[in-house]
Amino acid sequence: QVQLVESGGGLVQAGGSLRLSCAASGSIFSINAMGWYRQAPGKQRGLVAAITSGGSTVYADSVKGRFTISRDNAKNTVYLQMNSLKPEDTAVYYCKSVVAYRGDYWGQGTQVTVSS
């Protein structure tokens, strides 16, 4: 089995910063891609940012220039640095890992609340 443990969420004022972390553990040969998704109340879960094992990244248009995704392959950990946060960034943020030969795994989610 594979477990994902997220941390770093919380309450911040608009314009502030937060850093999310997600560590994968368990029976892992390698992780092909890791990413962050978010789901606000009444909305569908959507991609925020993703990164491959080689370091290629993709971002949602709404976070480009404000968020940065990175990963530590040795630690099977992905990070999301969120700067210039806006109230519309408020959501539950979920980590996802695409584990080679095993499939997709999700974290339990961490709440990010941005006050105006």
RARAUR-V115477 format. One line per field, one symbol per residue. ss: DSSP state (@ for helix, = for strand, . for the rest). phi: phi as a letter, one per 40 degrees, with the letter a starting at -180 (. if undefined). Layout:
ss=???
phi=???
This chain:
ss=.======..====....=========....=========......=======....===.@@@...======@@@.======....@@@.=========...====...======.
phi=.bbbbbahcibacdgcbabcbabbahcbcabcababbabcdgbccbcbaaacccgcbabcdcbdgbbbbaabccbfbbbbcbbfcbdcccacbbcbbbcdgbhcbbccgbcbbbcc
